[in-house]
Structure formats: structure tokens, C-alpha cells
Amino acid sequence: MTANPMPATEPTPGQPTDQSPTGWTPPPWEPPLAGSETEHLLGSLRRLRTTFRWKAGHLAADGLRASIPSSDLTLGGLLKHLACVEDMTFTWKMRGKAPGSPWQEVDWDSNPRWDMTSAAEDTPEQLYALWDGAVERADARIAAALADGGLDQPVEISSPNGDHPSLRRLIFDLLEEYGRHTGHADLLRESVDGVVGEDPPEDWLP
């Protein structure tokens, strides 16, 4: 799912340009070509989130509940699952705080896939709002944490031997989660309405 950072065609005459000698203006979700570690890490997360949201976006209930024969995964289930991962990562894992509703009311021991399976009961509006809100909260929490200690700071969760991962590791884990599920979303979306492609159109908005 790694996007090609360079433009496929020359820009339209008069199009605003950046520092690129070709005059290419990257879309807002494109990571920097030569930035800091933090800029690259967050830029890559932004691009994967955007690609996932495009793959799952603008669908009615039937499309969000559709699956393929080899799996029970759905785009709606992935939206709800990734919203849960966003909230859990930057509350409970990062600071040891409650993740908020609806996650903290769930009996995860008896239904460990509740986020995936319960999405069939939600409307598209609820699912999109849930994911959009979780990403907005996560971004605010990441920004506050970076200002308070940077990527090297230890977070609350620990390994079985008591070692604490860094904030850097949490963000990398989230990148891995999105990479995996954006691949799932590729297959699911193509089965729903034939939409394929690596990146959203440059004028795409959720």
C-alpha cells in the first residue's frame, strides 16, 4: 500500500506549486519528501488513514455490511474496529485512562470481536461519525503527548516483564494496524462497487 510520492503527470498550468522542480503540489495527506522523524511518522499515518477512509467512504448500509465468501470482515466492522483502536491506543495504552463510550461498557471477555460484529447494527452515519471522532481525539492526544515528552517517552502499558514501550512504538503499531486493514478494505470495496486504486483522487474529501 506504499504510495508513489512523485506525480504521474505534469501539473495543470497555473496550478499552485511547492518546492518541487516539477511544480507538483502534493495532496494534503501526502507525507513530506524530506522531513523530521515525527513528520514522516505522522504523515505516513495520515496517508494510511486517508486511504482507508476513502476505501470505506460514501457507502450505504448494504455496502458497509457486505463481506466476501472467505471472511466475515466488513467495511463497517473495520470502521468501528479502527475507531476502537484509535481510542484505546491513546487513552488506556498511552496513559492508563478509560477509553470512553462505547468501549468501556463492553464485556470484551465474552465478546472479544464486539467492535467488528456490532457494526451491523449501526447506521452509516453512526459509523463514519465514530471513526472521524476517534481520529480527531487521537490526533489531539498525540499532539499533547509529543509536546509533553516526544516520541521517546514511555507509555503506561508494559510487557510481561515490566518494560514500557515508547510513544514511538504505539504510533508504529497503529501504522501496522492500518496497513493490514487497508489491505482488507481494498478487497471489500472492490467487491461492493468495483472501486480500485492506491490513492484517493486528489480532490477527494470524506
N, C-alpha and C positions, 0 to 999 in steps of 0.2 A: 504493500500500500504506500510505499515511499513515492512522493510526487516529484516530478521533474521540476527543479526550481527555475528553469530557463523558459522563456516564451517560445511557443511553437511558430508564431508569425510575427512580423513587424507590427508595431502599433499603428493605429489609425492616425493620420496627420492631425496635429493639434491636440492629441491626447496628452494629459499631464504626464510628466516623466519623473523618475527618480534619478539616482546617481548612475544607473546603468548606462553604458555607452550606446546600447541599442535603443534607449528611450523607453524601455519596458516599465510599466507601473505594476508591481505585484498586487494581487488581491489582498484584502486586509487580513486573511487568515494565513498568509504565507510566512514561514519563519524567515528570519534575516539570513542573508547570504554569508555574513561575517559579523556575528555579534558576540556577546558575552555568553558564558555558560548558562546563566539564568535566562537570557533572552532566547537562546536556542531551545532550552528545555521547555519553557512555557510556550514558545512559538510552535514547537512540534506538537505539544498537547492541544493547542488551539486548532491546528490544522486537522488533527485526527478527530477532535470533537466536531468540527465543521463538516468533515466528510461524513461522519456517522449521522449527524443531524440532517444532512441532505439526503442520505440514503433512506432515512426513516420519515422524512418530512412530507407534508401535504397529502396525507392519506386519510381515507375514511376508515370506519371501524373494521370493515371486512379486510382491508389491506393490512391493517395493523395486527389482525388476528390470524392472518394466513401463515401457513407453515409449509415445509417441503416434506416429502414422504420419509426421508431418512432422519428427521428431527422434529421435536416439538417446539423448537425455538420460534418466536415470532418477533416482529419488529416492535410491537407494543411491549412485549416482555423484555426486550433489550433496553428500550427506553426507560422502563421502570427499574430494571436491574442496575443500569448505569447511574441513574439518579440516586439509587441507594448507595452505590459505591462512592459516588462523589460526597454524599453527606457523611457516610461512615468514616471515610478516609480522613476528612479534615475536622472531625469532631472527636469521635471515640479513639481512633488510631493516633491522631496527632496530639490531642490534649486530654484524652480520657473523659470527655464530656458526652452527655446524652445526645444522640443524633437528631432528636426531634421526631415529630409525627411525619408519616405513619410508621416509621421504622421501629421506634422504641416500644410500640404497643403489640408488636408481632411476636408470636410464640415460635421463634426460629427453630427450637429443638424439635418440635412436632411437624414443622413445615419449612424446611430449610430452603426451599425454592419458591417461597411465597411471592417474592418480588416478580419472578418470572411468570408464575401461573395466575396470580390475581389480576394481572393486567387485562385479561379478557373481560373483566367486569367494569373496566374504566372506559370513559369516552375518550376519543382522540384529544379533545380539548384538555381533559384532565392529565393525560399522559404527557402531552407537549409542555403544559404548564409545570408539571412536576419536574421534568428534566431541565427545562430552561431555568427554573428557580434554583435547582440544586447546583447547576453550573455557576450561576451568579453568586450563590452563597460560597461555593468553593473558591472562586476567584478572590472574593473579599478576604476569606480566611488565609489563603495562600499569601496574598499581598501583606496582610498584617504580620504573618509569621516571618516572611522574608525581611520585613522592616525591623523585626524584633530579634533576629538572630541568624538570618541567612540560611543557605542550604545545608550547612554542616551541623546545625543544631539537632540534638537528639529529640525524638518524639516520645510519646507516652508508652506506646505498646513496646513489648520486648519479646525476644526469642525465648525458647525454653530454658536457656542457660542464663537469662537475665540481661542479655545485651540489647541495647536500644538502637534501632535504625535511625538514620538521619532523615531530615525532611527531603533531601535529595532522593533517597530510596523510595519514599512514599510517592513522590511525583513520577519516578520511573516506573513504579508498579502500576500507577494509573495509566501511564502511556501504554504499557504492555496490555492492560485490560482493554483499552480502546482499540489497539491494533488487532487483537484477537476478535473482538465483537464487530468491528467494522468489516472484517472479512466475512463474518456470518451475515451481516446486513447486506453486503454485496449480492450474495446468492438469494437471500429472501426478497430483496427489492426487484431483482430481475424476474423472479417467479411471479411477482404481483402484477407488474405492468411493463416489463421489458426494459426498465431504466438501467443503463450500464454506464461505466466511466469511472475514472480515477479521482477526478476533482470536480467540485461543483462548477457550474458556469460562473464566470467572473462577476456577473450581476446578480447572483443568487442571494436571496435573503430568506431566513427561516420564517 
